[in-house]
Amino acid sequence: MIPPPETTKVTTRRVACDGATDIPGGAALGHPRVWLEIDERGYVDCGYCDRRFILIGGPADGVDQAALPDISAGSPPEAA
């Protein structure tokens, strides 16, 4: 697997993504704002721009991101 194109560490389980937070020109260059929920895996990926949100102190914090599968909001956890 390859690492996500961009990662953002957050302190809350519910995050918003518009794809343009760090882009000069703002939302006109991004995508519709979506709300994402981080589950017990400790991260979630935006289905539009593939930005990964990692919960600080969660199970995915400090892990090699290339080793983790893509998890879009609402995806069920994989069976162990």
N, C-alpha and C positions, 0 to 999 in steps of 0.2 A: 504494500500500500504506500501511497505518497502522503505527506503531511498536508493538512488543510492549507489553503492559500493565505489565510489570516486567522489569528487567534486573538481573543480578547478575554482577559480574566475579569470576573465579576464577583460581587459579594452577595447577590440575590439570585434566587432560583428562577424568577420571572424576568425576562429581558426583552427589549424591543430592538428590532433591526430594520433599518431602511436602506442599507447598502451604501450610504453616503455620509456617515458620521464624520469620517476623516478626509473627505474629498472636498477640495475647494469648489464651490458652486452648489453644494448642498444637495437636497433631495431630488432636484431636477435630473441629476446624473445617477441616482440610485434606483431603488425599486419600492413598491408599496410597503409601508410599515407593517411588519408582522410581529406578533408577540409570541415568544418561545418560552417553554417551560423546561428547566433542567431537571431530569429525574435522578434516580439512585445511581446512575452511571457517572454523574458529576459533570456532564457536558451535553451540549446540543449543537447541531449545525443548522444554519439558515438554509432553507430549501431554494432560495433565490440566488444568493451570492456565495454560499459555502463557507461563510465566516463561522468559525467555531467559538462558542462561548463556554468557558471553563470556570466552574465554581471554585473559588479560592478555598483551599483546605479540603476539597472534595476528592473522591477517588481518582479523578483524571488529572488533578493538579500535580505537576512534576513528572508526569508519565510521558514517554515518547509518543507524541501525537500521531506519528505515522503508523504506529502499531494499533491504533484504535479505529474501529469501523466508523463510517459516516452514520450519524444518527440525526435524522430530521425530526422535527417536532411531531409528537404523536406516534412515533415508531415504537412498537412493543419491544421490551428487552429481549435479547436473545436467550434461548434456553441454555443452561450451563451443562 
